[in-house]
Amino acid sequence: MATTILPAEKDPMGAAISDYFNHHRADRLRVFSSQFEEDEIPVKELFRSFQTMPVLERTALQIATGKILDVGAGSGCHALALQEMGKEVCAIDISPLSNEVMKQRGVKDSRLINLFDETFTETFDTILMLMNGSGIIGTLDNMPVFFQRMKRILRPEGYILMDSSDLRYLFEEEDGSMLIDLAGDYYGEVDFQMQYKDIKGDTFDWLYIDFQTLSLYASEYGFKAELIKEGKHYDYLAKLSLA
């Protein structure tokens, strides 16, 4: 799996986060995919407070204990909420612009590093992967690498808190039947590309995974998956611990 850091000219989300923090406004953060119509991410939501976070995120932050790793921390909203609770958190992101904003917002331990960088060897009690946190795994083919990495940085009694969504609803017919090509790629494997002003990022893989499939992969690689909470729209929060 890639262990790169994003250069500024390929970092639309970081540019949007930086603009919003420095100027209190941002242009459209556009999202493209070969599977879906063009969409956009409301940049203001990347700066949400604990009170305005979805229930799955609030639940994860309340459950998180010990030394916590916030993966793909963005503007630092989760890390700041954890600090306000008096919890110890290390926030990581591959965007230099986002990392700088985190520092300026008061995140005590923010680092510019990729989760899959082998030089990152610290261990944690809780690993937080929120805002469709399964996405950074990319594809099901990357599951072995992901779980091997988790075993290296997770403490023996620790656990991963990850949210994701089951995209099955996108393929439902009116009669309730499913229109899924079982011979094709897994239906939760999506490609995305973002653009902010004239900054266009590279296309990247993003994984939405249903809980049953996540459980099967977890058990194959020595983890136990527990469904903590379900959201209102096919989304859920899972807890993954070493079996």
C-alpha positions as YAML, in Angstrom:
chain: A
units: angstrom
residues:
- id: 1
  name: MET
  ca: [0.00, 0.00, 0.00]
- id: 2
  name: ALA
  ca: [1.13, 3.55, -0.73]
- id: 3
  name: THR
  ca: [3.00, 5.33, 2.06]
- id: 4
  name: THR
  ca: [3.18, 8.72, 0.38]
- id: 5
  name: ILE
  ca: [2.61, 12.24, 1.70]
- id: 6
  name: LEU
  ca: [0.49, 14.57, -0.45]
- id: 7
  name: PRO
  ca: [2.23, 17.43, -2.27]
- id: 8
  name: ALA
  ca: [0.33, 20.75, -2.05]
- id: 9
  name: GLU
  ca: [-0.50, 20.74, -5.76]
- id: 10
  name: LYS
  ca: [-2.28, 17.38, -5.32]
- id: 11
  name: ASP
  ca: [-4.07, 18.16, -2.06]
- id: 12
  name: PRO
  ca: [-7.52, 19.67, -2.73]
- id: 13
  name: MET
  ca: [-8.98, 18.77, 0.67]
- id: 14
  name: GLY
  ca: [-6.00, 20.23, 2.52]
- id: 15
  name: ALA
  ca: [-6.32, 23.44, 0.50]
- id: 16
  name: ALA
  ca: [-10.03, 23.66, 1.35]
- id: 17
  name: ILE
  ca: [-9.35, 23.05, 5.06]
- id: 18
  name: SER
  ca: [-6.60, 25.70, 5.04]
- id: 19
  name: ASP
  ca: [-8.84, 28.25, 3.29]
- id: 20
  name: TYR
  ca: [-11.72, 27.69, 5.68]
- id: 21
  name: PHE
  ca: [-9.49, 27.98, 8.73]
- id: 22
  name: ASN
  ca: [-7.67, 31.09, 7.55]
- id: 23
  name: HIS
  ca: [-10.51, 32.94, 5.81]
- id: 24
  name: HIS
  ca: [-13.64, 31.46, 7.47]
- id: 25
  name: ARG
  ca: [-14.96, 30.44, 4.09]
- id: 26
  name: ALA
  ca: [-14.10, 28.01, 1.31]
- id: 27
  name: ASP
  ca: [-15.07, 27.32, -2.29]
- id: 28
  name: ARG
  ca: [-16.68, 24.05, -3.40]
- id: 29
  name: LEU
  ca: [-14.74, 20.87, -2.63]
- id: 30
  name: ARG
  ca: [-15.88, 18.79, -5.60]
- id: 31
  name: VAL
  ca: [-15.87, 14.98, -5.66]
- id: 32
  name: PHE
  ca: [-15.85, 12.89, -8.85]
- id: 33
  name: SER
  ca: [-16.26, 9.14, -9.30]
- id: 34
  name: SER
  ca: [-16.64, 6.79, -12.24]
- id: 35
  name: GLN
  ca: [-19.53, 5.14, -10.35]
- id: 36
  name: PHE
  ca: [-21.52, 8.19, -9.22]
- id: 37
  name: GLU
  ca: [-22.55, 11.66, -10.28]
- id: 38
  name: GLU
  ca: [-20.44, 14.64, -9.20]
- id: 39
  name: ASP
  ca: [-20.86, 15.53, -5.52]
- id: 40
  name: GLU
  ca: [-19.28, 17.94, -3.06]
- id: 41
  name: ILE
  ca: [-18.10, 17.90, 0.54]
- id: 42
  name: PRO
  ca: [-19.33, 20.82, 2.70]
- id: 43
  name: VAL
  ca: [-16.01, 22.09, 4.06]
- id: 44
  name: LYS
  ca: [-17.67, 23.59, 7.13]
- id: 45
  name: GLU
  ca: [-18.61, 20.06, 8.26]
- id: 46
  name: LEU
  ca: [-14.91, 19.16, 8.46]
- id: 47
  name: PHE
  ca: [-14.72, 21.62, 11.39]
- id: 48
  name: ARG
  ca: [-17.71, 20.28, 13.32]
- id: 49
  name: SER
  ca: [-17.84, 20.27, 17.10]
- id: 50
  name: PHE
  ca: [-18.58, 17.21, 19.24]
- id: 51
  name: GLN
  ca: [-22.19, 18.38, 19.65]
- id: 52
  name: THR
  ca: [-22.79, 18.46, 15.88]
- id: 53
  name: MET
  ca: [-21.04, 15.17, 15.03]
- id: 54
  name: PRO
  ca: [-23.11, 12.16, 13.91]
- id: 55
  name: VAL
  ca: [-24.01, 9.74, 16.70]
- id: 56
  name: LEU
  ca: [-21.57, 7.07, 15.43]
- id: 57
  name: GLU
  ca: [-18.64, 9.49, 15.76]
- id: 58
  name: ARG
  ca: [-19.71, 10.71, 19.20]
- id: 59
  name: THR
  ca: [-20.05, 7.10, 20.36]
- id: 60
  name: ALA
  ca: [-16.56, 6.22, 19.09]
- id: 61
  name: LEU
  ca: [-14.97, 9.21, 20.83]
- id: 62
  name: GLN
  ca: [-16.67, 8.30, 24.11]
- id: 63
  name: ILE
  ca: [-15.54, 4.66, 23.88]
- id: 64
  name: ALA
  ca: [-11.92, 5.46, 22.91]
- id: 65
  name: THR
  ca: [-9.51, 4.85, 25.79]
- id: 66
  name: GLY
  ca: [-5.81, 4.91, 26.62]
- id: 67
  name: LYS
  ca: [-3.38, 6.19, 24.02]
- id: 68
  name: ILE
  ca: [-5.50, 6.98, 20.94]
- id: 69
  name: LEU
  ca: [-4.46, 7.23, 17.28]
- id: 70
  name: ASP
  ca: [-6.73, 9.41, 15.10]
- id: 71
  name: VAL
  ca: [-6.16, 8.27, 11.50]
- id: 72
  name: GLY
  ca: [-6.76, 10.74, 8.65]
- id: 73
  name: ALA
  ca: [-7.42, 13.48, 11.19]
- id: 74
  name: GLY
  ca: [-8.10, 16.28, 8.66]
- id: 75
  name: SER
  ca: [-8.85, 19.55, 10.47]
- id: 76
  name: GLY
  ca: [-8.44, 17.83, 13.84]
- id: 77
  name: CYS
  ca: [-12.08, 17.96, 14.96]
- id: 78
  name: HIS
  ca: [-12.01, 14.48, 16.54]
- id: 79
  name: ALA
  ca: [-8.61, 15.03, 18.16]
- id: 80
  name: LEU
  ca: [-9.74, 18.33, 19.67]
- id: 81
  name: ALA
  ca: [-12.91, 16.72, 21.04]
- id: 82
  name: LEU
  ca: [-10.81, 13.94, 22.62]
- id: 83
  name: GLN
  ca: [-8.44, 16.50, 24.17]
- id: 84
  name: GLU
  ca: [-11.44, 18.34, 25.65]
- id: 85
  name: MET
  ca: [-12.43, 15.03, 27.28]
- id: 86
  name: GLY
  ca: [-8.95, 14.82, 28.80]
- id: 87
  name: LYS
  ca: [-7.85, 11.93, 26.59]
- id: 88
  name: GLU
  ca: [-4.41, 11.37, 25.05]
- id: 89
  name: VAL
  ca: [-4.48, 11.45, 21.24]
- id: 90
  name: CYS
  ca: [-1.99, 11.39, 18.38]
- id: 91
  name: ALA
  ca: [-3.51, 12.74, 15.15]
- id: 92
  name: ILE
  ca: [-1.99, 11.74, 11.80]
- id: 93
  name: ASP
  ca: [-2.67, 12.85, 8.24]
- id: 94
  name: ILE
  ca: [-0.88, 12.74, 4.88]
- id: 95
  name: SER
  ca: [-1.74, 16.39, 4.11]
- id: 96
  name: PRO
  ca: [0.85, 19.02, 5.14]
- id: 97
  name: LEU
  ca: [-1.83, 21.74, 4.87]
- id: 98
  name: SER
  ca: [-4.25, 19.86, 7.15]
- id: 99
  name: ASN
  ca: [-1.43, 19.11, 9.58]
- id: 100
  name: GLU
  ca: [-0.55, 22.78, 9.84]
- id: 101
  name: VAL
  ca: [-4.19, 23.69, 10.51]
- id: 102
  name: MET
  ca: [-4.38, 21.02, 13.24]
- id: 103
  name: LYS
  ca: [-1.35, 22.50, 14.98]
- id: 104
  name: GLN
  ca: [-2.78, 26.02, 14.78]
- id: 105
  name: ARG
  ca: [-6.13, 24.82, 16.14]
- id: 106
  name: GLY
  ca: [-4.41, 23.38, 19.22]
- id: 107
  name: VAL
  ca: [-3.98, 19.66, 18.50]
- id: 108
  name: LYS
  ca: [-1.11, 18.83, 20.85]
- id: 109
  name: ASP
  ca: [0.31, 15.84, 18.94]
- id: 110
  name: SER
  ca: [-0.32, 16.08, 15.18]
- id: 111
  name: ARG
  ca: [2.01, 14.38, 12.73]
- id: 112
  name: LEU
  ca: [2.52, 14.34, 9.00]
- id: 113
  name: ILE
  ca: [2.78, 10.60, 8.36]
- id: 114
  name: ASN
  ca: [1.06, 7.81, 6.47]
- id: 115
  name: LEU
  ca: [-0.55, 5.03, 8.52]
- id: 116
  name: PHE
  ca: [1.25, 2.43, 6.39]
- id: 117
  name: ASP
  ca: [4.71, 3.99, 6.80]
- id: 118
  name: GLU
  ca: [6.80, 1.26, 8.44]
- id: 119
  name: THR
  ca: [8.93, 3.86, 10.25]
- id: 120
  name: PHE
  ca: [5.83, 4.72, 12.31]
- id: 121
  name: THR
  ca: [6.20, 2.09, 15.03]
- id: 122
  name: GLU
  ca: [4.40, 3.46, 18.10]
- id: 123
  name: THR
  ca: [1.65, 1.36, 19.65]
- id: 124
  name: PHE
  ca: [-1.84, 2.44, 20.69]
- id: 125
  name: ASP
  ca: [-4.76, 1.31, 22.81]
- id: 126
  name: THR
  ca: [-7.39, 2.69, 20.44]
- id: 127
  name: ILE
  ca: [-7.09, 3.31, 16.70]
- id: 128
  name: LEU
  ca: [-9.84, 5.62, 15.42]
- id: 129
  name: MET
  ca: [-10.86, 5.39, 11.76]
- id: 130
  name: LEU
  ca: [-13.86, 7.69, 11.37]
- id: 131
  name: MET
  ca: [-15.77, 9.42, 8.56]
- id: 132
  name: ASN
  ca: [-16.07, 6.18, 6.57]
- id: 133
  name: GLY
  ca: [-12.76, 5.17, 8.07]
- id: 134
  name: SER
  ca: [-12.66, 1.88, 6.18]
- id: 135
  name: GLY
  ca: [-12.05, 3.96, 3.07]
- id: 136
  name: ILE
  ca: [-8.29, 4.19, 3.44]
- id: 137
  name: ILE
  ca: [-8.00, 0.41, 3.04]
- id: 138
  name: GLY
  ca: [-8.89, 1.09, -0.60]
- id: 139
  name: THR
  ca: [-9.91, -2.37, -1.83]
- id: 140
  name: LEU
  ca: [-10.58, -5.81, -0.34]
- id: 141
  name: ASP
  ca: [-7.25, -6.96, -1.79]
- id: 142
  name: ASN
  ca: [-5.53, -4.67, 0.73]
- id: 143
  name: MET
  ca: [-7.15, -6.32, 3.75]
- id: 144
  name: PRO
  ca: [-4.16, -8.59, 4.55]
- id: 145
  name: VAL
  ca: [-1.75, -5.63, 4.57]
- id: 146
  name: PHE
  ca: [-4.17, -3.57, 6.65]
- id: 147
  name: PHE
  ca: [-4.62, -6.20, 9.37]
- id: 148
  name: GLN
  ca: [-0.89, -6.98, 9.46]
- id: 149
  name: ARG
  ca: [-0.22, -3.28, 10.00]
- id: 150
  name: MET
  ca: [-2.84, -3.09, 12.75]
- id: 151
  name: LYS
  ca: [-1.20, -6.00, 14.59]
- id: 152
  name: ARG
  ca: [2.07, -4.05, 14.70]
- id: 153
  name: ILE
  ca: [0.70, -0.82, 16.15]
- id: 154
  name: LEU
  ca: [-2.18, -2.10, 18.29]
- id: 155
  name: ARG
  ca: [-1.48, -2.98, 21.91]
- id: 156
  name: PRO
  ca: [-2.55, -6.49, 23.07]
- id: 157
  name: GLU
  ca: [-5.80, -5.39, 24.72]
- id: 158
  name: GLY
  ca: [-6.41, -2.57, 22.25]
- id: 159
  name: TYR
  ca: [-9.01, -2.16, 19.53]
- id: 160
  name: ILE
  ca: [-9.89, -0.35, 16.31]
- id: 161
  name: LEU
  ca: [-13.06, 1.77, 16.11]
- id: 162
  name: MET
  ca: [-14.07, 2.05, 12.47]
- id: 163
  name: ASP
  ca: [-17.20, 3.35, 10.77]
- id: 164
  name: SER
  ca: [-18.36, 2.44, 7.29]
- id: 165
  name: SER
  ca: [-21.48, 2.06, 5.16]
- id: 166
  name: ASP
  ca: [-23.12, -0.79, 3.29]
- id: 167
  name: LEU
  ca: [-23.70, 0.53, -0.26]
- id: 168
  name: ARG
  ca: [-26.06, -2.35, -1.01]
- id: 169
  name: TYR
  ca: [-29.02, 0.08, -0.90]
- id: 170
  name: LEU
  ca: [-27.75, 1.71, -4.11]
- id: 171
  name: PHE
  ca: [-28.44, -1.52, -5.99]
- id: 172
  name: GLU
  ca: [-31.89, -2.29, -4.59]
- id: 173
  name: GLU
  ca: [-34.77, -2.60, -7.01]
- id: 174
  name: GLU
  ca: [-38.27, -1.40, -6.14]
- id: 175
  name: ASP
  ca: [-39.32, -4.97, -5.33]
- id: 176
  name: GLY
  ca: [-36.47, -5.30, -2.83]
- id: 177
  name: SER
  ca: [-34.27, -7.51, -5.01]
- id: 178
  name: MET
  ca: [-30.60, -6.69, -5.53]
- id: 179
  name: LEU
  ca: [-29.01, -5.79, -8.85]
- id: 180
  name: ILE
  ca: [-25.37, -6.64, -8.05]
- id: 181
  name: ASP
  ca: [-22.90, -8.20, -10.46]
- id: 182
  name: LEU
  ca: [-21.49, -11.00, -8.30]
- id: 183
  name: ALA
  ca: [-18.80, -11.70, -10.90]
- id: 184
  name: GLY
  ca: [-17.58, -8.08, -10.80]
- id: 185
  name: ASP
  ca: [-15.64, -6.15, -8.18]
- id: 186
  name: TYR
  ca: [-17.04, -5.86, -4.66]
- id: 187
  name: TYR
  ca: [-19.84, -3.28, -4.77]
- id: 188
  name: GLY
  ca: [-18.27, -1.20, -1.99]
- id: 189
  name: GLU
  ca: [-15.04, -0.55, -3.93]
- id: 190
  name: VAL
  ca: [-15.26, 3.00, -5.23]
- id: 191
  name: ASP
  ca: [-12.84, 5.36, -6.99]
- id: 192
  name: PHE
  ca: [-12.80, 9.06, -6.14]
- id: 193
  name: GLN
  ca: [-11.06, 12.21, -7.27]
- id: 194
  name: MET
  ca: [-11.35, 15.60, -5.58]
- id: 195
  name: GLN
  ca: [-10.93, 19.14, -6.89]
- id: 196
  name: TYR
  ca: [-10.74, 22.45, -5.06]
- id: 197
  name: LYS
  ca: [-10.43, 25.58, -7.22]
- id: 198
  name: ASP
  ca: [-7.71, 24.58, -9.74]
- id: 199
  name: ILE
  ca: [-6.14, 21.94, -7.45]
- id: 200
  name: LYS
  ca: [-7.03, 18.45, -8.62]
- id: 201
  name: GLY
  ca: [-5.92, 15.38, -6.70]
- id: 202
  name: ASP
  ca: [-5.07, 11.98, -8.10]
- id: 203
  name: THR
  ca: [-7.78, 9.33, -8.38]
- id: 204
  name: PHE
  ca: [-7.79, 7.04, -5.34]
- id: 205
  name: ASP
  ca: [-9.55, 3.85, -4.24]
- id: 206
  name: TRP
  ca: [-11.99, 4.03, -1.32]
- id: 207
  name: LEU
  ca: [-13.62, 1.09, 0.43]
- id: 208
  name: TYR
  ca: [-17.13, 1.01, 1.86]
- id: 209
  name: ILE
  ca: [-17.61, -2.39, 3.50]
- id: 210
  name: ASP
  ca: [-20.67, -4.11, 4.91]
- id: 211
  name: PHE
  ca: [-20.32, -5.44, 8.44]
- id: 212
  name: GLN
  ca: [-20.63, -9.11, 7.49]
- id: 213
  name: THR
  ca: [-17.77, -8.87, 4.98]
- id: 214
  name: LEU
  ca: [-15.66, -6.93, 7.48]
- id: 215
  name: SER
  ca: [-16.30, -9.64, 10.10]
- id: 216
  name: LEU
  ca: [-15.21, -12.40, 7.72]
- id: 217
  name: TYR
  ca: [-11.94, -10.67, 6.87]
- id: 218
  name: ALA
  ca: [-11.31, -9.76, 10.51]
- id: 219
  name: SER
  ca: [-11.66, -13.38, 11.66]
- id: 220
  name: GLU
  ca: [-9.41, -14.57, 8.84]
- id: 221
  name: TYR
  ca: [-6.60, -12.34, 10.10]
- id: 222
  name: GLY
  ca: [-6.96, -12.95, 13.84]
- id: 223
  name: PHE
  ca: [-9.42, -10.19, 14.79]
- id: 224
  name: LYS
  ca: [-12.91, -10.21, 16.25]
- id: 225
  name: ALA
  ca: [-15.48, -7.74, 14.90]
- id: 226
  name: GLU
  ca: [-18.27, -6.37, 17.07]
- id: 227
  name: LEU
  ca: [-21.13, -4.21, 15.83]
- id: 228
  name: ILE
  ca: [-21.29, -1.29, 18.27]
- id: 229
  name: LYS
  ca: [-23.98, 0.90, 16.74]
- id: 230
  name: GLU
  ca: [-25.93, 1.32, 13.52]
- id: 231
  name: GLY
  ca: [-26.68, 4.69, 11.96]
- id: 232
  name: LYS
  ca: [-29.78, 5.89, 10.16]
- id: 233
  name: HIS
  ca: [-28.58, 5.26, 6.62]
- id: 234
  name: TYR
  ca: [-26.89, 1.84, 6.27]
- id: 235
  name: ASP
  ca: [-23.87, 3.09, 8.23]
- id: 236
  name: TYR
  ca: [-22.42, 1.49, 11.34]
- id: 237
  name: LEU
  ca: [-19.64, 1.63, 13.91]
- id: 238
  name: ALA
  ca: [-17.54, -1.50, 14.44]
- id: 239
  name: LYS
  ca: [-15.01, -2.47, 17.09]
- id: 240
  name: LEU
  ca: [-12.16, -4.72, 15.95]
- id: 241
  name: SER
  ca: [-10.00, -6.39, 18.57]
- id: 242
  name: LEU
  ca: [-7.40, -9.14, 18.50]
- id: 243
  name: ALA
  ca: [-9.12, -12.50, 18.90]
...
